[in-house]
Amino acid sequence: MKVHIIGGGNLGVSIALGLSKFSKNNQITVTRRNTSSIMHLEQSGIIVSTDNTLQIQEADLIILTVKPYQVDTVLTEILPKITNKTIASAVSGVDIAALQDKTNGAHTIIRIMPNIAAQFGESATCISFQDKDKSTAENVIALFQDLGTAPVIDEKLMDAATVLAASGTAFALRYIRASMQAGIEIGFDWKTALAISAQTVKGAAEMLMEEQVHPEQLIDRVTTPQGCTIAGLNDMEMHGFSSSLIRGIKTSLKQIKG
Ligand SMILES: NC(=O)c1ccc[n+]([C@@H]2O[C@H](COP(=O)([O-])OP(=O)(O)OC[C@H]3O[C@@H](n4cnc5c(N)ncnc54)[C@H](OP(=O)(O)O)[C@@H]3O)[C@@H](O)[C@H]2O)c1
């Protein structure tokens, strides 16, 4: 596939690097206005350019990874150069109907919500599309399955997916940081504490995904009656561990919806 990524920032670069490493037989182009910080992508065989229209008519897939307020400028630039393309938009808060409107209904619009773990083949990329575009969407789904998981969701859940899967990366990292800080208090240097905390989270996630069970079933295997784990867990819950996370996720969603 020829994949043309417009917006070589945090997400665009993660997708480009992920595709170059985990998805075979693609030709990837990444554009942004100032390319000095992303020239290193060329070492991975990725074409880097300031020209958003560079060979765009040959692209099989155009991926938009610019900020919402940058979409109109980009579309004004590329629309005169393209016909009947598939445009996958990772832009948060801009829905398929709005994008179809902006592109005069002349292209297939797919919404994608990846996260920056795409670079490591571990994104949870939620995907939405209209029923009529199912066969085109299959190719996009397959591409993002190379970069992790790619669940198809109802578009009305796209904002929720942004919070759970994209912002969720920051929430998970903050959990690891807190765990690491506690690790330092109880005796480890920060590097050892971080390595232990990160691997422990990875292990917990692997178990959940492998066994497909509710987390509480696995927690039950770790919590010995009268043991240290249940004592710590109950103390955390009394200080708002789960409720503060739930509140934060709902606050993020309110912020997107404006
Ligand atoms: N970061 C995430 O984890 C994440 C996850 C899911 C979705 N998203 C969504 O993805 C989008 C990008 O997020 P981000 O965090 O990657 O933002 P970012 O780091 O600011 O990247 C946006 C990039 O777009 C480039 N750009 C701006 N105007 C352009 C133009 N006219 N032509 C070409 N490139 C242009 C900017 O570079 P120049 O200024 O050099 O042009 C910048 O590198 C947002 O809509 C965000 O909501 C992000």
The ligand as a MOL file (V3000), in Angstrom:
LIG
                    3D

  0  0  0     0  0            999 V3000
M  V30 BEGIN CTAB
M  V30 COUNTS 48 52 0 0 0
M  V30 BEGIN ATOM
M  V30 1 N -0.9720 12.1820 20.1060 0
M  V30 2 C -1.8330 11.1980 20.2930 0
M  V30 3 O -1.6260 10.3040 21.1180 0
M  V30 4 C -3.1010 11.1390 19.4720 0
M  V30 5 C -3.8920 9.9730 19.5350 0
M  V30 6 C -5.0550 9.9100 18.7790 0
M  V30 7 C -5.4300 10.9790 17.9920 0
M  V30 8 N -4.6570 12.1000 17.9650 0 CHG=1
M  V30 9 C -5.0850 13.1980 17.0840 0
M  V30 10 O -4.1290 13.2840 16.0440 0
M  V30 11 C -3.9310 14.6310 15.6630 0
M  V30 12 C -2.4600 14.9890 15.8030 0
M  V30 13 O -2.0680 14.8870 17.1570 0
M  V30 14 P -0.5390 14.9670 17.5750 0
M  V30 15 O -0.5020 14.7760 19.0360 0
M  V30 16 O 0.2680 14.0750 16.6860 0 CHG=-1
M  V30 17 O -0.2710 16.5050 17.2320 0
M  V30 18 P 1.1160 17.1580 16.7870 0
M  V30 19 O 2.2500 16.4580 17.4400 0
M  V30 20 O 0.9510 18.6280 16.9770 0
M  V30 21 O 1.1720 16.8380 15.2250 0
M  V30 22 C 0.4770 17.5820 14.2620 0
M  V30 23 C 1.4440 17.7850 13.1100 0
M  V30 24 O 0.7590 18.3740 12.0290 0
M  V30 25 C 1.7140 19.1590 11.3230 0
M  V30 26 N 0.9820 20.1390 10.5190 0
M  V30 27 C 0.3190 21.2310 10.9300 0
M  V30 28 N -0.2050 21.8820 9.8890 0
M  V30 29 C 0.1410 21.1770 8.7820 0
M  V30 30 C -0.0820 21.3520 7.3970 0
M  V30 31 N -0.7790 22.3860 6.9190 0
M  V30 32 N 0.4160 20.4250 6.5620 0
M  V30 33 C 1.1280 19.3740 7.0180 0
M  V30 34 N 1.3860 19.1630 8.3250 0
M  V30 35 C 0.8890 20.0570 9.1920 0
M  V30 36 C 2.5530 19.8120 12.4080 0
M  V30 37 O 3.8890 20.0420 11.9700 0
M  V30 38 P 4.3160 21.4420 11.2990 0
M  V30 39 O 3.8920 22.5230 12.2450 0
M  V30 40 O 5.7970 21.3090 11.1130 0
M  V30 41 O 3.5730 21.4970 10.0050 0
M  V30 42 C 2.6000 18.7060 13.4750 0
M  V30 43 O 3.7850 17.9650 13.3900 0
M  V30 44 C -4.8530 15.4780 16.5560 0
M  V30 45 O -6.0380 15.7420 15.8660 0
M  V30 46 C -5.0980 14.5720 17.7370 0
M  V30 47 O -6.3410 14.8150 18.3290 0
M  V30 48 C -3.5010 12.2030 18.6660 0
M  V30 END ATOM
M  V30 BEGIN BOND
M  V30 1 1 1 2
M  V30 2 2 2 3
M  V30 3 1 2 4
M  V30 4 1 4 5
M  V30 5 2 4 48
M  V30 6 2 5 6
M  V30 7 1 6 7
M  V30 8 2 7 8
M  V30 9 1 8 9
M  V30 10 1 8 48
M  V30 11 1 9 10
M  V30 12 1 9 46
M  V30 13 1 10 11
M  V30 14 1 11 12
M  V30 15 1 11 44
M  V30 16 1 12 13
M  V30 17 1 13 14
M  V30 18 2 14 15
M  V30 19 1 14 16
M  V30 20 1 14 17
M  V30 21 1 17 18
M  V30 22 2 18 19
M  V30 23 1 18 20
M  V30 24 1 18 21
M  V30 25 1 21 22
M  V30 26 1 22 23
M  V30 27 1 23 24
M  V30 28 1 23 42
M  V30 29 1 24 25
M  V30 30 1 25 26
M  V30 31 1 25 36
M  V30 32 1 26 27
M  V30 33 1 26 35
M  V30 34 2 27 28
M  V30 35 1 28 29
M  V30 36 1 29 30
M  V30 37 2 29 35
M  V30 38 1 30 31
M  V30 39 2 30 32
M  V30 40 1 32 33
M  V30 41 2 33 34
M  V30 42 1 34 35
M  V30 43 1 36 37
M  V30 44 1 36 42
M  V30 45 1 37 38
M  V30 46 2 38 39
M  V30 47 1 38 40
M  V30 48 1 38 41
M  V30 49 1 42 43
M  V30 50 1 44 45
M  V30 51 1 44 46
M  V30 52 1 46 47
M  V30 END BOND
M  V30 END CTAB
M  END
